[in-house]
């Protein structure tokens, strides 16, 4: 017997888990769906999971933005495996957990002996018949003694059971308390996303956009941590990407620590659905180098002021095109670079291409947003499918997780994007990081958006 559970993060940033208990399980935005997903880009009846024996098969129901499994669009149907990732319209990510239970065969019960009381009674009657002249037993005394023993047994047995349960329960409590302490220590040093976001991170449920516009954000991305020693990730048997922790090696008040913190903050705000976005220390160093390169220009503060003055217009423009305001603003700032200009006008010139690329590539996660910027010049040239098709092909060629493949770091490492495309995406991350707290990086301007 198999059981399928879907794990995801809702619009308030709360981890959810739901079991597929019917033979036909519909996922969609419609209230009558078995799993209601009120996210942008999710169709009213988006996809269906069907049970076929011990297998679970997912089908797209003609949705507008499609269904993907491990980054590959579902054409027809797809049998799900434990550890798969389901992308519903590039708006919500579901982690698949399949457990198989083997039904134990009931062992035949041994033949029960004859009723002991009946045996004793029969034995007694035979004995009585064989020896009628035997002296009668002191029945009253025996009955009295037996009754007394039974009474003591009836009293002592429950007391003994209570004592044993209390003893075992106390031991389990002490053990669990000790285990919890150990888990807390590990959580603080090895997995900052095991429970909740860090205190200095933005709220899961309210991701303030530029201009004060609040937009709900959620993620099905799996909790991951980052490392100051390596930018590579390791995939467990379930497909979960885990990395060591930045904070264990990077002082939070150092320049690199500020880059890590502000970059993660930006990625959460720029993505449609990634409140647990992060950046590794190795990658943060590259963003740091780009910030150092651009922060000295006097045009940076002027462009940030331009973005702040037009924050409401930027937010409206972004929201009307299915983008996040922080994403669009950083894209415009990145295109201007160290040249002083009109951020709103630049965003208006870019938004049509970015919206079309977003429909094909998506910007659900922070890493996706950077990949979308890497593909911007492809979109300018009218090729909106090149990056999407390449990502789909890479998902079949490499064993890495979909999250790892859909990043500029992986694409650069495998030489799948040009140097110019990578530099554009890196500049986008640098401006997005800088605009969270400009004074952290020596720029005399106020933060955008919060």
N, C-alpha and C positions, 0 to 999 in steps of 0.2 A: 504494500500500500504506500502511495506517495502523497506528500503534502507540499503544496506550493504556497510560499509567503512572499509578498511584495513589500519591500521596505523603501520608504521615500521620506522626504522632508516637505511638510506642508507649507502653505503660504506664510505662516507665522514662524517658520524656522524650527518647527517641532518635529522630531523623528516620529514617523508613523509606521505601522506594520499591519498588513491585512492578509487574511488567509483566503485562498481561492477555494470556495466550498461548493460551487455549483459546476455542472458540466459545461455551461456557457456563461462566462464571466465577462461582462462588458465594462470597458473603461472609457470614460468620456466626460464632457462638461455638463451633459444633461443630468438633472437631479435624479432621474430614475435609474441611472447607471449603477452597476454593482460597486464600482469605485468611482466616485465623483471627483474629478480633477479640474477645479475652476481656475485654470491657468490660461494665459494668452497662448494662442496657437493650438489649443486642444479643441478638437471638433466635438459636436454634441454626442455623437457615438463614434469614438475614435478607433478603438481596437477591441478585439475579443480574444479571450484565452479559453480554449476548449480542452477539456480533459478527454484523453483517448487511452483508456487502460491506465497504465502507470506513467504515461507521457502527458505533457502539457504543450499545446500548440497555440501560437499567437498568430492572429490574422489582422491585417489592417482593414478597416471598414470604409475605405474610400475617403479617408481624412484629407483635409486640405494640405497639411504639412507633413504627413507621412509618419511612419513608425519605424524605428531602427532597433536592431539588436546588436550590441557591441559595435555601434557606429555604422552598421550596414543596413540599408533600407530593406524592409520586409516586402518582398514581392511574392504575393500569394500567401504562403504560410511558412512558419519557422518553428521547429521544435526547440523548446527552451531547455537549457542546461543549468545546473547549479552554478551560481556565480555570474550568470549573464547580466548585462545591463540593458534595460529597455529605455529608449528615448521616445517619449510621446510628444511628437511635434516640436522637438527641440525646446520644449518648455518645462518638462519635468522628467526626472530620471528615476527609474525604478530598479532596485537591486533584487535579483531573483535568488531565492533560497528554496531549494528542493530537498526535502528529507524523505528517505525511503525507510519504511518500517517493515520488518519481516515478521509476519504473524507466527507466533509460536504454536506448534502442534501440541494439543493437550495430551499429556502422557496418560496412559491407562492407569486408572486407580487400582491399587492392590485390593484383593478381596478382603472385605472387612470380616473380622472374626465374629463369631456369634455373640449375641448380646451377653455381656458378662453377668448381668444379673440373672438372666435366664439360665445360664450355665451353672451358676452357683446354686440356683433354686433347684435345678434338675439334679445336681450332684447331691444336694442336701436331701432331696426326697428319696433318692436311691439309697443313700446311707441310712436314712431313717427306716426304710423298708427292710434293709438287710439286718439292721441291729435295732429291733424295736425295744429291746430291754436295756439299751444304753441309757445312762443317766442323762436327764435333760440338761441342756446348757443353761447357764444363768442368763437367760434372755434379757430380763429387765436391765441388769447391770451392763451387759454388752451394748444394749441399745442406748443406754444413758451415756456411756463412754464415747460411743460412735457419734452420737448427736453433739456431745461437747466438742469433740475434735472437729466436726464439720462446722460448728459455729466459729471456733477459733480460725479454721481455715478460711471461712467466708469473710472474716474480719481482716486477717493478716494479708490475704492475697491482694485485695485492692490497695492496702497501704503500701505493700511491697512494690506494686506496679507504679503507684504515684511517686514513690521514692526514686525508682529507676528512671522514670520519665523526667523527673526534676533534675536528676544527676546528668542524664544525657543531654537534656535541653540546655542546662548551664554550660556544659562543655561545648556544645555547638555554638552558643552565644559568644563565649570567649574566643572560639576559633574564628567565627565570622567577623568579630570586632577586630581581631588581629589582622585578618585578611583584608578588611576594609582599609585599615591604616596603611598596609603595604600597597594596596591599590592606589590610595591617594598619593603616596610618595611616587609611585610609578607614573601616575597621571600628571603630576606636576613637573616631572622631568623628562618623560618619554612620549607622552601623547596628549598635547594640549587640547585636542579636539575630542577626546574620549567622552567627555560629558557635555561641556558647554564651550562657547567661545571665550577667549581671554577677556578679562575685565575691560581692557582698553580697546576692544573691538566694537564695531557698531552693533546695534541691536539686531537680533535675528528677525524680529517681526516688523520693524520700521526702518526701512532703508531710505533715508531722506535724500531726495534728488535735489538738483540745483534749483534754486528759487523756492525752496521749502516744500516742493511737491512730494508727498509721501507715496511710495510705491511698495506694495508688498513684494517680498522676495523670498524664495524658498530654494531648496536644493535637495537633489537626490544624490549629489555627489557624496561619495563616501568620506568619512572623516579621515583626513590625512595630516601628517605632520611633515616638517621639513628639516633639512640637515645643513649644518655649516660645513660639512666635510665632503659631501657628494651631492651632485645634482641628479644622480641616477636614482631610480626607484626600483623597488623589488616587489614582485607580485606574488601574493600568497596563492594557495590552491583555490581559494574562492574568488580570486581576481581582484582582491582589495589592494590598492596601492598604499604602502606604508613607508614612511621615511623617518629618520631620527629627528629630534627637535631642534629648531633654531635657537630657542631661548636658552638651551643648555650650554651653548657655546658662544652666543653673541650677546654682549651686554646691551640691554634694552636702550640705554642712553647714549650708546655709541652712534656714530654716523651710520654704520651698517645696520644697527638695530632699528634706527629710525626709518631707514629705507625698507626693511622687512615689514615693519608695522604699517607704514603708510601705503606701501605697495599692496599689501593684503587688503587694507581698507578700500583702496581704489578698485581692486579687482572685484570685490564683493558688490560695490556700487555700480560698476560698469557692466556686470553680467546680469542676465535676466533671472538667473536661478542658481546662485552659488554663494550663500552666506558663509560658507566655510572655506572660501578660496585662500590660498597661501602661496608663498614663494620661497624657494630654497635659498640658503645663504649664498650658494655658488651663483645662482641666477641673480640674486639681489646685488651681488658685487658688480655684475655687468650693468644693471640698472644704475647703480651708484656711480659708475664711471661715466655713464651718459649724462647723469644729472650734473656732475662736476663740469662736464664739457659745456652744458648749456646755461647753468645757473648764473654765470658771470655776466651774461648779456643783459643790458638795460631793457631790452625789448620784452623780456620775460615778465617782469612786474607790470609793464604797460598792457601786455596781452591778457594777463590774469585780471587786471582791472576791467578790461573790455569785456571779458567773459562774465564778470560779476555784474556789471551794469546791464547786461543783456540776458541775465540768468533765466528770467521768466520766458522770454522768447525762445531761448535755447531748449528749455524744458518742454515747451509746447511743440516745438519742431521735432524733438526726439520722440516724444510720446506719440505724435501723430504718425510716425513712421516705424513704430514698433521697436524703438531703440531706447536705451537708458540715457538720460541727460549727461551723466558723467562720461559715458562712452563717447557720445558725440562731441562734447566739449574737448576732451583730451585728444580726439582725432583731429579736430580743427587746430588746436594748439600745436600738435605734432607736425601738422602740415606747414604751419607758419614757421615753426622752428625758432630760430633766433632773429627772425625778421618781424618787425612791428607791423601789425595789421588788424583788420576787423574780424574778430572771432566769429561773430554771428554770420557775417557774409560768407566767410570761409566754410562754416558749417552748412549753410544753405547750398553752397556749390557742391558739397560732398554727400549730402544726405541721400540723394536719389540712388547713387551707386552703392552706398553703404546699406541701404534698405534692401536692394536687390541681392546683394551678397549675403545679407543676413537671412533672407528667405531660403538660400541654398546651403549656407554653411552653418548658420546659427551663431548666437552669442550667449548660449545658456550659461556657460562657465567663464570664469575670468580668463583662462587660457584660450578659450574659443574666441573671445573678443580680440585678443592679440593676433590670432591667426587670421581673423577677418581683416584686420588692418594690413597684415602682410599680403593679403590678396587684393588690396585696394586698386593697385595699378592694373591688375588683370581685369578688374571690373571696369576701369576707365577705358580699357581697350575693348570692352564689350564681351569679354569671356567670363561669365558668371559661374560657370560649371567646372572650370579647370581645377580649382582648389578642392571643391567637394569631391570630384571624381578621384583625385589623387588620394585624399584621406580614406575614401572607401577602399581603394586598392591597397593602401598600406595596412589597413586593418586585416586584410587577408594574407599579407606577406610577413607580418611581424607578430610575435607572440605577446607584445606589450599590450597593456590595457588601452581602452579607447581614450581615457583621460590623458595618458602619457603621449599617445600618438598625436592627439589634437593639441599640440603645443608648439610654439616657435622653437623651443629648445630641442625637441626631438627632430623637427623638420630641418633645423640647421645642422644638427649632428649627422643626419643621414643625407645631407646635401640635397634636400628636396625643395628648398627655396633659395633664391638668389641672395647675395650679400645685401643688395639694396632693399629687398623685401624684408629681410631680417632687421636691418637698421631702422626701417620705417616703424616696424612693430616695437622695437626696443625704445625708440624715441617716444612712441605713444605711451608705453609703460612709464617712462621717465617723467613725462609731463603729468600723467595721471597721478603718479606718486607725489610729485612736487606740489600739485595743486591741493592736496589734502592739508598740508601744513607747510606753506612756503618758507616760513621763518626757520624751520628745522634745517633748511638747506641754504640759508643766507640770502633769501629773496625777500625783500621788504614788501610783502603783500599779505592779504588775509586769506584764510582757507575758503574754498568754494563749496557751497552746498550744505554745510551743517549749521 
